[in-house]
Amino acid sequence: MTDTLLALESIGWERLLLLLMLVGFSLLALVSSINTHCRDGRLARLLLFRALCSSMGLGWSRRLLLYRVARNAGLTNPASLLLARGCYQHGRELWERRHGHCQILEQLGHDLYPPVEQ
């Protein structure tokens, strides 16, 4: 115990206090951010999106692309891309209008929404 106190004294109480304050403020910012996400439902929407992507076997790169497509389209819930064909098509059109043709999105659209036979 004495060795620990001597080590703390050699660091300097001012530096230790500064370090503790920095850690405390970082934790406060993290908790505040998590609280905000929970309060407005963003966390729940992201968890739903993540669960749907996992159940469909989508890897992280396709998840990220779909998330970016949803943000580009102004969707508050990225899971809607996975649940509604029209929403996916609209998001893809907006993405391609802004960024150009994307082969991955085209293939993903065929995987998510196979052509309907008549």
C-alpha positions in Angstrom: 0.0 0.0 0.0 2.9 2.3 0.9 4.5 1.6 -2.5 1.3 2.6 -4.3 1.1 5.9 -2.4 4.8 6.6 -3.2 4.2 5.8 -6.8 1.2 8.2 -6.9 3.2 10.9 -5.2 5.9 10.5 -7.8 3.3 11.0 -10.6 2.1 14.1 -8.9 -1.3 14.7 -7.4 -2.1 17.4 -9.9 -1.5 15.1 -12.9 -3.5 12.3 -11.2 -6.4 14.6 -10.5 -6.3 15.8 -14.1 -6.3 12.2 -15.4 -9.3 11.3 -13.2 -11.2 14.4 -14.4 -10.5 13.4 -18.0 -11.7 9.9 -17.5 -14.8 11.1 -15.6 -15.7 13.6 -18.4 -15.2 10.9 -21.0 -17.5 8.5 -19.2 -20.1 11.3 -18.7 -20.0 12.0 -22.5 -20.4 8.3 -23.3 -23.3 7.8 -21.0 -25.0 10.9 -22.3 -24.6 9.7 -25.9 -26.0 6.3 -25.0 -28.9 8.0 -23.2 -29.7 10.1 -26.2 -29.7 7.1 -28.5 -32.0 5.2 -26.2 -34.4 8.1 -25.6 -35.2 8.9 -29.3 -35.2 5.3 -30.4 -32.1 5.4 -32.6 -30.5 2.5 -30.7 -33.6 0.3 -31.1 -33.7 1.0 -34.8 -30.1 0.2 -35.3 -30.4 -3.0 -33.3 -33.4 -4.0 -35.4 -31.4 -3.3 -38.6 -28.4 -5.3 -37.2 -30.6 -8.3 -36.3 -32.3 -8.3 -39.7 -29.0 -8.1 -41.5 -27.7 -11.0 -39.4 -30.7 -13.1 -40.1 -30.3 -12.5 -43.8 -26.6 -13.4 -43.6 -25.3 -10.0 -44.8 -21.7 -9.2 -44.0 -20.4 -6.0 -42.5 -19.6 -4.3 -45.8 -23.1 -4.8 -47.2 -24.6 -3.7 -43.9 -22.6 -0.5 -44.0 -23.6 0.1 -47.6 -27.3 -0.4 -46.8 -26.9 1.9 -43.8 -25.4 4.6 -46.0 -28.1 4.1 -48.6 -30.7 4.7 -45.9 -29.0 7.8 -44.7 -28.6 9.1 -48.2 -32.4 8.6 -48.7 -33.2 10.4 -45.4 -34.7 7.3 -43.8 -34.8 7.3 -40.0 -35.1 3.5 -39.9 -32.6 1.7 -42.1 -34.5 -1.6 -41.6 -37.2 -0.4 -43.9 -34.8 -1.1 -46.8 -34.9 -4.7 -45.9 -38.7 -4.9 -45.3 -40.2 -3.0 -48.3 -39.2 -3.5 -51.9 -40.4 0.0 -52.9 -38.3 1.6 -50.1 -35.2 -0.3 -51.3 -35.8 0.7 -54.9 -36.3 4.3 -54.0 -33.1 4.3 -51.8 -31.1 2.7 -54.5 -32.3 5.2 -57.2 -31.3 8.1 -54.9 -28.0 6.5 -54.2 -27.3 5.9 -57.9 -28.4 9.4 -58.8 -25.8 10.8 -56.4 -23.0 8.3 -56.7 -23.5 6.5 -60.0 -24.3 2.8 -60.7 -23.4 0.3 -58.0 -23.2 -3.3 -59.0 -23.3 -4.4 -55.4 -26.6 -2.7 -54.8 -28.0 -4.3 -57.9 -27.0 -7.8 -56.8 -28.2 -7.1 -53.3 -31.6 -6.0 -54.6 -31.9 -9.3 -56.5 -30.9 -11.3 -53.4 -33.3 -9.4 -51.1 -36.2 -9.2 -53.6 -36.0 -11.9 -56.2 -38.0 -11.2 -59.4 -41.6 -12.1 -59.1 -42.7 -14.7 -61.7 -46.1 -14.1 -63.3 
